[in-house]
Amino acid sequence: MPAPDLIADRIRLSFLEEQRLALPRPMTALEVWNRMMARPLPMMATAMRIRDAISARFGVERIGGFSGRPASDVATGDRLDFFLVERSEPERLTLTARDWHLEVITCVTTGGARLAITTSVRVKNRFGRTYLLPVGPAHRLIVWWMLRRLKRDLADQTAG
């Protein structure tokens, strides 16, 4: 499995999180992304609307959330919802979001039947640090839920 892309050197990161999952079969990074985004978590749209309403008052770009639309192929420079595709390879999908308050990379890496989702953040200012206080723990929980659901969905698919 390739090493994940990070937004900066580890020592300069404000947030770094990696969660792993054993898959029942090999999958590409884009295939994993599509499966995870196909059914947004309950309340995710509401959480994104709240995030946008609050953050927009401070000049942060609205992101709108996740559409659930699958992508058959992506290349550098394409968009997956609010993320910019920085790298798209079978075993690595690197997505970025940058604004005046922080920079984020979410990197989906696969290898054989292994998966890792790594998110790294570099805050740029006080608002970015404040923003990350609730978003960091929420992000960990959201990714955990998404991986648990992916595991269950893939197990159901394999069994049925």
C-alpha positions as CSV (number, residue, x, y, z in Angstrom):
1,M,0.0,0.0,0.0
2,P,1.5,3.4,-0.9
3,A,2.3,6.0,1.7
4,P,-0.4,8.6,2.0
5,D,0.1,12.1,0.8
6,L,0.1,14.7,3.6
7,I,-0.5,18.5,3.4
8,A,2.8,19.2,5.1
9,D,5.6,17.5,7.0
10,R,4.3,15.7,10.0
11,I,5.9,18.2,12.4
12,R,4.0,21.1,10.7
13,L,0.6,19.4,10.9
14,S,-2.2,20.6,13.1
15,F,-4.2,17.4,12.7
16,L,-3.3,14.0,11.5
17,E,-5.6,11.0,11.5
18,E,-5.4,7.6,9.9
19,Q,-8.0,4.8,10.0
20,R,-7.5,1.4,8.5
21,L,-9.8,-1.4,7.4
22,A,-9.3,-4.9,6.1
23,L,-11.4,-5.3,3.0
24,P,-13.0,-8.6,1.9
25,R,-11.5,-8.1,-1.6
26,P,-9.0,-5.8,-3.3
27,M,-10.5,-2.5,-4.3
28,T,-9.2,0.6,-6.0
29,A,-9.0,3.9,-4.1
30,L,-11.7,5.4,-6.3
31,E,-13.9,2.4,-5.9
32,V,-13.7,2.8,-2.1
33,W,-14.5,6.5,-2.3
34,N,-17.5,5.8,-4.5
35,R,-18.8,3.1,-2.2
36,M,-18.3,5.3,0.9
37,M,-19.9,8.4,-0.7
38,A,-22.8,6.6,-2.3
39,R,-25.0,6.9,0.8
40,P,-24.1,9.9,2.9
41,L,-24.5,9.3,6.6
42,P,-27.7,10.3,8.3
43,M,-27.6,14.0,9.4
44,M,-24.5,14.7,7.2
45,A,-26.4,17.1,5.0
46,T,-27.7,18.9,8.0
47,A,-24.3,19.1,9.6
48,M,-22.8,20.5,6.3
49,R,-25.6,23.1,6.1
50,I,-24.8,24.2,9.7
51,R,-21.1,24.2,8.9
52,D,-21.7,26.4,5.9
53,A,-24.0,28.8,7.6
54,I,-21.6,29.4,10.5
55,S,-18.4,29.4,8.5
56,A,-19.7,31.6,5.7
57,R,-20.1,34.4,8.3
58,F,-16.3,34.3,8.7
59,G,-15.5,34.3,4.9
60,V,-15.1,30.6,4.6
61,E,-16.2,29.2,1.3
62,R,-19.4,27.1,1.4
63,I,-18.8,23.4,0.6
64,G,-22.3,22.1,0.3
65,G,-21.5,18.6,1.4
66,F,-21.4,15.3,-0.6
67,S,-23.6,14.6,-3.6
68,G,-23.4,10.8,-3.6
69,R,-22.7,10.8,-7.4
70,P,-20.2,8.1,-8.3
71,A,-17.2,9.0,-10.5
72,S,-16.2,6.5,-13.1
73,D,-12.8,8.1,-13.6
74,V,-11.0,11.1,-12.2
75,A,-7.8,12.9,-13.0
76,T,-5.7,15.6,-11.4
77,G,-7.6,18.8,-11.5
78,D,-11.1,17.2,-11.4
79,R,-13.5,17.8,-8.6
80,L,-15.2,15.3,-6.3
81,D,-17.8,17.5,-4.6
82,F,-15.8,20.2,-2.8
83,F,-12.5,18.4,-3.0
84,L,-9.9,19.0,-5.7
85,V,-8.3,15.8,-7.0
86,E,-4.5,16.2,-6.6
87,R,-3.7,12.6,-7.5
88,S,-5.7,9.6,-8.9
89,E,-4.0,6.2,-9.1
90,P,-5.5,2.8,-8.6
91,E,-4.0,2.6,-5.1
92,R,-4.1,6.3,-4.1
93,L,-6.7,9.0,-4.3
94,T,-5.5,12.3,-3.0
95,L,-8.1,15.1,-2.4
96,T,-7.5,18.6,-1.1
97,A,-9.6,21.5,0.2
98,R,-7.9,24.8,0.8
99,D,-9.3,28.0,2.2
100,W,-8.0,31.1,4.0
101,H,-8.2,29.3,7.4
102,L,-6.8,25.9,6.7
103,E,-5.5,23.3,4.1
104,V,-6.7,19.7,4.1
105,I,-5.6,16.5,2.3
106,T,-7.7,13.4,2.6
107,C,-5.8,10.5,1.0
108,V,-7.5,7.1,0.3
109,T,-4.9,4.4,-0.1
110,T,-5.4,0.7,-0.9
111,G,-3.2,-2.3,-1.3
112,G,-4.4,-5.8,-1.8
113,A,-7.4,-6.0,0.6
114,R,-6.2,-3.2,2.8
115,L,-7.5,0.3,3.1
116,A,-6.4,3.5,4.9
117,I,-8.0,6.8,5.0
118,T,-5.6,9.5,6.1
119,T,-6.5,13.1,6.7
120,S,-3.9,15.8,7.4
121,V,-4.6,19.5,8.2
122,R,-2.5,22.6,8.4
123,V,-4.2,25.5,10.0
124,K,-3.3,29.0,8.8
125,N,-4.7,31.2,11.6
126,R,-6.7,31.5,14.8
127,F,-10.0,30.9,13.1
128,G,-8.6,27.7,11.6
129,R,-7.5,26.5,15.1
130,T,-11.0,27.3,16.5
131,Y,-12.7,25.7,13.5
132,L,-10.7,22.5,14.1
133,L,-11.7,22.1,17.7
134,P,-15.1,20.6,16.9
135,V,-14.4,19.5,13.4
136,G,-11.3,17.3,14.3
137,P,-13.2,15.0,16.7
138,A,-16.3,15.0,14.5
139,H,-14.2,14.0,11.5
140,R,-12.7,11.0,13.4
141,L,-16.2,9.8,14.3
142,I,-17.6,10.3,10.8
143,V,-14.7,8.4,9.1
144,W,-15.1,5.6,11.7
145,W,-18.9,5.4,11.0
146,M,-18.3,5.4,7.2
147,L,-15.7,2.6,7.5
148,R,-17.9,0.5,9.7
149,R,-20.8,0.9,7.2
150,L,-18.5,0.1,4.3
151,K,-17.3,-3.1,6.0
152,R,-20.9,-4.1,6.7
153,D,-22.0,-3.4,3.1
154,L,-19.1,-5.3,1.6
155,A,-19.7,-8.2,3.9
156,D,-23.4,-8.3,3.0
157,Q,-22.5,-8.1,-0.7
158,T,-20.0,-11.0,-0.3
159,A,-22.5,-13.1,1.6
160,G,-25.4,-12.4,-0.7
